[in-house]
């Protein structure tokens, strides 16, 4: 089956509809279903001895269940354009092109009119750091970092694995990414239990993160060479083996600095700067970042369309 065409259907539905509130109210969302299972396993298994082994078992259970359900659904699809459309409908909630833009636009709107309190509240919806400690530049930087990293985790990676393996690929990826976001933290509770989830997430994001960085670089037009150079130079300095690639590319594309020291609760983490010689972002930089995001996602859509055509005529 033409998995790339299936992903194009999912993208089109997401752009047109997002995930409607009426559906969320009635049935929730596949990620919340996965999250509920992870919460249950965390409560039941993350106790006593052998927490690392139990965490491996929990990760395997969640990933295999997501893969198996999606595999069964895909095996029932007709091998025709009807199957592609139905598969795209099933993949639709696992694509987040529209919601990512809307979340960052919700930060940009108050920031552009000087409403720092409103911008802090909006950015608290998409980042884990304490928004009360962020000034105007800090809010803009946090929103742009989230836009860069989540473009990879929330959009390019699921679409990549969806193109590779169809519904099982995109479903298994979302299970892995949800595991990482919920239990893949280096905290006393999850250092051992979330070890497998964090490491599996690192592996499956290796290619998508670098692809996202390239898309941001190419989408920056005249600054493409600068963005790609800074990505190559600074990405590996980031605390994450993957997030640094799209973040460094965005920093170079917008000619700003990202990352750097940040506050989480009562802790200050001394993170290195990406493109550290450049200035901090200003409110208007968020609008430029969203425009860059739109161009990069359009580039991703063009690549998927090309893959669909190549499959069709292969």
N, C-alpha and C positions, 0 to 999 in steps of 0.2 A: 504494500500500500504506500501511496505517496505521503509520507509523514510531513514533509515540508509544506505541502498544500494544506494538510490538516492544521498545521500551526498558523498558516495564513488566515484560515477561517477563524481560529481562536483570537488572533490579533484584531481582525475586523470586528468581531463581536465585542471585544473589550473596548476598543476605541469608540464604538457606537453606543454601548450601554454601560460600561463599567461592570460592577456587580451590584445590581439594583437593590435598594434598601428593602423592598418588599420580599425579595428572595432571601436576603440575610435574616430578616425577621422571621420568616416562615421556616427556613431550613438551615440557617447558619451559612457556613462556608467550608469547603473541604479542608482548608488549613486549620479552622477551629475544630473540626472533627479529629484531625491528626493531633492537634494540641491537647484535646481532651484525653486521648489515649496515652500520650506522653505523660500528662499529669498523673494519671492513674498508675502508670508503671513507676514513675518517680516516687510516689507515695508508698507503693507496695514493695518495691525492690531496692530502693536506695537506702538501705538500713544494714546494720551489722557489718560482718566481714565480707570480703570478696566483692567489694563495690565495683571495682573495675570490670570484673567478669560479668557481674550482673548488668552493668552498663552496656557491655558488648551485646549481651542477650537482648536487652531492651531495644537497642538500636536495630539489631537484626530483625526483631519481631515487627517493629514499626515499618521498616523499609520493605521487608518481604510482604507484609500485609498490603501496603499501598501498591506494590508492584503486582501482586497476585490479582487484586480486584481490578486494576487497570488492564492487566493481561486478559482476564476473562471477558471484560467489556469489549476490548479490541478484537478478540477472537470471534465475537458474535457479529461484528460489523460486516456488511456486504462489501465485497471487493470491487467497489465502483465509486463514482463520485458521491453517491448517497452515503456510503460509508465514510468518505472523507469529511463530508459535512457534519454527520453525526459525531464523528471523532473530534472535529473542531469544536462542536458545542460542548462536548465533555471536557475538553482541554481548556475551554474559555475561562473558567474561574481561576485557573492556575497561572494566568498571564496578567500582569499588573501595569501595563504601559500607561493607561489613563490615570489610575489612582496615584502612581508615583508622581506624575506631573501635578496632580491636584494637591497632594500633600505639600509639595515644595512651593507651589503657587500660593497656598494658604499662609505660608511664612512670608513670602515676598510682599503680599498685599499690605499688611499692616506695617512692615518694615519700611516700605517706600513712602509711607505717609508719617513716619516718625513715631508710630505706636509700638514702642519697644516691648511693653507689657504684653500686647496682643501677639507680637512676633515670638516672644519667649514661650507663650502658651502654645502656639502652633508648632514650634520646633520641638517642644516636649513630647509631641505625639509621634515623632519619628527618630529621636535620639535618646540615648540612655543617660547622658550627662545632665548635671543640674542646671536648668535654664536660668535660675535666679542669679547665677554667677557670670552669665554671658552678657557682654556689651554688644553694641550693634554689629561690630565686626565678628564677634564670636558667634552670634546668631546666624549671620550670613555664612560663616565658615562651616558651622555645624550642618546647616541645610544643604550646602553644596557637597560636603563630604557624604552625607546620607544619599543625596541624589546620585553621586558617582558610584558608591559602593552598592546601593540597592538596584542600580541599573544592571549591574552584573548579577547579583544574587536573585533579584526578583523578576528580571526580564530576560536578559541574554542567556543566563544559565538554563532556566527551564525550557526556553525555546530551543537552545542547542541540544539538550538531551531529548526534547520532544522530536526534533528533526532526526536524531540518531535512532531512537527506539520507539517513537510514537507515544501512545498513552502510558505504557509502563515506564518509559524513560522520564517523562515529565512528572508523573505521579511519584516515582521513587525519588527523584531529585527534590521535590517539594517536601517529602517526608524527611529527607536528610537535612535540608536547610532548616526546617522547623525544629528538628531535634537539636541542631546546633544553637539556634536562637534561644531555645528554652533551657537546655541543660549543658550546653557546650562551653560553660564559663569556668574560669580558674578561680573558683570560690571554694571554701572549705567543704560545702555540701556537694559540689559537682566536679571537683578536681579529678576524682577517680571515676565516678559514675558517668560523667559526660565526656571522658577521654576519647572513647571510640567515636562518638557523634562529632566531636570537634575535628578529629583527624580525617574522618570520612568526608566531611564537608570540605576540608582543605583540598583533598584529592579531586573531588568532582568539580571544583571551581577553578582548577589550574588553567584549563584552556579558556573557559568563558571569561574569566577576569582579564586575561591578556587580550582576548578578542574585544572586550568592551573598551579597554584602553586604546586599542588601535582605532576603533570606531570613533571615539571621542577625538583622537588625534586627527584623523582624516576629515571629520566633520568640522574641524576648526579652520579649514581653508588655508589662508595665508600663514597661519601659525602652525600648520600641520607638522613641519619639520621640528619646530621648537617643542611642541607638545610631545612628540614621540621621543625626542632627545631627552627631555626631562623625565619622561616615563622610564626610559632605560636607565637613567642615572640614579633616580631617587626611589623607585618603586620598592626595591629590596630593603630600604631603610625602614619601611613601615613595619609596625608590630605584627601585622597579618601577612602571610605569604601571598595573599591574593588581593586584598583591598587596596594595597598601595598602587597597583597598576592602573585602575580607572581613576583613582584620586590624583595620582601624579600627572596623568594625561590631562585631566580636567584643569589642574593647577597651571600646567603649561599652556593649555588652550586659552584660558582666561587671563593669563599673565598675573596670577595671584599666588599667595602662599596658602597651603592647607596643612592640616594635621597640627603638629606642635603640642605643647603642654595643654592638658585638659583636666577638668575636675569631675570625678565620679563620687558623689556623696561627700565623704570627708577625706578622700584620697586625691592627690595630684599626681598624674602620670606624666613623666617627662618624655613625651614623644618627640621625635625629630621632625623638623619642618620638611614639607615637600615643596620644592621651588622656593626655598627659604629666602632668597635675595629679593623676591618680588613683594609688593605691598599686600596688605590685608584686603579682603573683599569689602566692597561697600554695598548698600542696598541695591543699587542698579546692577551690580554684578550678578545678583540672583536672576534677574530678567535675562541677562546674557547667558547664564548657565542653563536656564530652561530652554532658550532658543537652541543652544548647543545640543541639549538632550533630544529635542525634537529632530534635529538633523541626524544625530547619531542613530536614533531609533528608526528613522526613515531609511538610513543606510542598512540597518539590520534587516528591515523588511525587504529591501531590494535583494540582499544576499539570499534570504529565504525563498523569495520568488524565483531567483535564478536557480537555486537548488531544486525547486519544484519543477521548473521547466526542463532542467537537465535530466531529472528522473523520468519525466513524461516522455522525453524523446530518446532516452538511452536504449 
